[in-house]
Amino acid sequence: MKTVVTLIFITLFKGIFFSQELHPKTIEFSSEVFRDCIEYTQPQYLAEYNDQISRVSVIILPEYKRVGLVFLSEFSLKNKCNSDLIRDNNQIVPENFNPLKYHFNFYSEIDQYIQIENSSYVILISHK
């Protein structure tokens, strides 16, 4: 019930708190990760989540360009507020990949490339 109330509040008042448009998945992704910590789904956090999500894309790279990349399995899950979170596997749907689930460095000064095991998919986190 708390989640529903929060989602309604955020939807009604997001124009007041944000100068940029929210990524379509920001509320969904943050609600998934912070399910049991409703305080982290409040509007003051959404701008940061929105920025993080907007700088992540899932791309396909040929094998020779994936050599030496860090693997997604090397990043821990942010499952403190949702013990039911599970890792993405090599059958991911790129547009549904939730980067908020992982302890990524969103403050790097260079672009980051993270390989999803046993696939041609690579997560690109563009620098800020």
N, C-alpha and C positions, 0 to 999 in steps of 0.2 A: 504494500500500500504506500509506503514511504517513497518508493521509486516512482510510482504513478504520480503522486503529488509533486515530486520534484520535477519530473518530466513536463508536467503541465505548467508549472511555474516557469521553468526555463523556456519553454516554447512561447509562452505569453509575453515574457519580458526580455527575450534575447536582444531585441532591437535597442533597448535602453542601454545595455551593457557593452555592446559590441559595435565598433565602427565598421569592421569587415564582416562579410557574410560567413556564417558557420558552414564548415564542410558538412555535407549531408550525413556523414557517419559519426560526427563528433559526439553527439548525445548518446547514440547507441553504443559506441565503443567505450566511452567513459563509464556508462552505466554497467556495462559488462564487467569491467576491471574493478570498479569501486562499488560493487553491488552491496556489500555489507558495511561500507563506510560512506554513508550518504553525504557526509560533509564535504567529500571530495568531488561530488557531482554538482556542486553549487556554481552559480554563474561566474563567480570570481576566478574559478579554475578553468572554465571552459575556453577562455581565450588562449591560454597556454596549450591546452590539449589540441585546440583547433590549429594552432601554429605547427605543432609537432606532426599532426596527421597530414597537414597540407604539404609538408616537406618529404613525405615518404611515398615512394612508388615501388611497385614490384615489376621488374623488367626481366626479359629473357636475354641471357648472354651465352655466346658459344663457349664450349668447354675450355678452349685455350685462354679465354679471358677470365675464367673463374679460378684458375690456378692460384693458390696461395691466399684466397679469400677466407675470412673467418666464417665459421658456420653458425647458423641460427641456434643450434643446440648449446653453444658456448655462452649464451645469454640466459640469465635466470628469469623466471616468470615473476610478475608482480602479483602474487597470489595471496598477499596478506589480507586483502579485503574481499577476496572471492576464492575460497579454497577449491572450487570446482573448475577453475581455469585449466585448460589443457593446451599443450603445445600444438602449434600448427605442424602438419606433416607435409610431405612432398606432393600431396593432392590438393593444395590450397587453391582457392579462388582469389586471384589477385585483388579484385575490388572489395573483397570482404576481409582482407588481412588487417588485423588490429594491432598496430604498432605500440599501442599503450600497454599491451600485455607483457612487454619485455623491458628489461632494464637497459635500454639503449642510451647512448650518449647523444642527446639532442643538441648539445652545445659545442660540438666539434667545429673547428675552423676550416675543415676540409670535408668533402663529400665522403660518405662511408658506404661500402659495399659489403653486404652480408649474404652469404650463399645459403639457400635452403637445401638441405641434404637430399641427395639422390634426385635432383631435378635440375632443370636449366634456369630456374627462377633465382633471381638475385634481388634483395631488398636494397634500394638506394635511398639513403638518407641525405638529402641535400643540406649543405652547411647553411648556417644562419647568416 
